[in-house]
Amino acid sequence: MARKILIVDDEPNIVISLEFLMKKEGFVVAVAGDGDAALEQAAAFRPDLVLLDVMMPKKSGYEVCEQLRGDPSQGDLKIVMLTAKGRESEVAKGIAIGADAYVTKPFSTKELVARVRTLLGMA
């Protein structure tokens, strides 16, 4: 069965490119454009992994990550935070609240796919 990825970002160009990339890699993809939509999609779509932007409307990626980590039914969910904020303090915060990985923009699509596959045990 194909693995499911939820892409959460408020930048349409990033969503389009990530959606294309992940579908090309064989993943089933859903998208959300803000924090509230991300939580709704996570509950309905039941992704294996979330590519989560940090700076978004309604709820930040940090808030979404914390809420997902607080949901026992999402225990196996992998979370990769994507952000332009790459300072050590931001990375530390993301990991501390439960992100499995933290990737700064701009990123190599090849490296991102490798990271996703590793987290999903497909490497």
C-alpha positions as CSV (number, residue, x, y, z in Angstrom):
1,M,0.0,0.0,0.0
2,A,1.3,3.4,-0.9
3,R,2.5,5.7,1.9
4,K,0.6,8.9,2.5
5,I,2.1,12.3,2.9
6,L,0.4,15.5,4.0
7,I,2.0,18.7,2.7
8,V,1.3,21.8,4.9
9,D,2.5,25.1,3.5
10,D,0.9,28.5,2.8
11,E,3.2,29.1,-0.3
12,P,1.3,27.7,-3.4
13,N,4.6,27.3,-5.4
14,I,6.1,25.2,-2.6
15,V,3.0,23.1,-2.3
16,I,2.9,22.5,-6.1
17,S,6.5,21.5,-6.3
18,L,6.4,19.2,-3.2
19,E,3.1,17.6,-4.3
20,F,4.6,16.9,-7.8
21,L,7.8,15.5,-6.3
22,M,6.1,13.2,-3.7
23,K,3.6,11.9,-6.2
24,K,6.4,11.2,-8.7
25,E,8.0,9.2,-5.9
26,G,4.9,7.1,-5.5
27,F,3.3,8.6,-2.5
28,V,-0.4,9.5,-2.0
29,V,-0.5,13.2,-1.2
30,A,-2.9,15.6,0.5
31,V,-2.3,19.3,1.1
32,A,-3.3,22.0,3.6
33,G,-2.6,25.7,3.4
34,D,-2.8,26.6,7.1
35,G,-2.5,25.2,10.6
36,D,-6.2,24.5,11.1
37,A,-6.6,22.8,7.8
38,A,-3.5,20.7,8.6
39,L,-5.1,19.3,11.7
40,E,-8.4,18.6,9.9
41,Q,-6.5,16.9,7.0
42,A,-4.3,14.9,9.5
43,A,-7.5,13.5,11.1
44,A,-9.3,12.7,7.9
45,F,-6.4,11.6,5.6
46,R,-4.3,9.7,8.3
47,P,-0.9,10.4,6.7
48,D,2.2,8.4,7.5
49,L,4.3,11.6,7.3
50,V,3.7,15.4,7.4
51,L,5.9,18.0,5.6
52,L,5.1,20.9,7.9
53,D,6.0,24.6,7.3
54,V,6.7,26.5,10.4
55,M,5.4,30.0,9.5
56,M,1.7,29.7,8.5
57,P,-1.6,31.5,9.1
58,K,-4.0,30.4,11.9
59,K,-1.6,28.0,13.7
60,S,2.1,27.8,13.3
61,G,3.9,24.6,12.4
62,Y,5.1,24.4,16.0
63,E,1.5,24.5,17.3
64,V,0.4,21.9,14.7
65,C,3.3,19.6,15.7
66,E,2.4,19.9,19.4
67,Q,-1.2,19.1,18.7
68,L,-0.4,16.1,16.5
69,R,2.0,14.8,19.1
70,G,-0.7,15.1,21.8
71,D,-3.0,12.9,19.8
72,P,-2.5,9.2,20.8
73,S,-4.1,8.1,17.5
74,Q,-1.3,9.8,15.6
75,G,1.5,8.0,17.5
76,D,3.3,6.6,14.4
77,L,3.1,9.8,12.4
78,K,6.5,11.2,11.3
79,I,6.8,15.0,11.1
80,V,9.4,16.9,9.0
81,M,9.4,20.6,9.6
82,L,10.3,22.8,6.6
83,T,11.3,26.4,7.2
84,A,13.3,29.3,6.1
85,K,14.2,29.8,9.7
86,G,17.3,27.7,10.2
87,R,18.8,29.1,13.4
88,E,19.9,26.6,15.9
89,S,17.3,27.7,18.4
90,E,14.5,27.1,15.9
91,V,15.8,23.7,15.0
92,A,16.1,22.8,18.7
93,K,12.5,24.0,19.3
94,G,11.2,21.9,16.5
95,I,12.9,18.8,17.7
96,A,12.0,19.5,21.3
97,I,8.2,19.6,20.5
98,G,8.4,16.3,18.6
99,A,9.5,16.9,15.0
100,D,11.4,13.9,13.6
101,A,13.5,16.1,11.3
102,Y,14.0,19.8,10.5
103,V,14.8,20.9,7.0
104,T,15.7,24.5,6.0
105,K,14.5,26.2,2.8
106,P,15.9,26.2,0.2
107,F,16.5,22.4,0.3
108,S,17.6,19.8,-2.1
109,T,14.7,17.8,-3.3
110,K,16.9,14.7,-3.6
111,E,17.9,15.0,0.1
112,L,14.3,15.7,1.1
113,V,13.1,12.5,-0.6
114,A,15.9,10.5,1.0
115,R,15.0,11.9,4.4
116,V,11.3,11.0,3.9
117,R,12.2,7.5,2.7
118,T,14.5,7.0,5.7
119,L,11.9,8.2,8.2
120,L,9.3,5.8,6.7
121,G,11.7,2.9,6.8
122,M,11.9,2.7,3.0
123,A,15.6,3.6,2.5
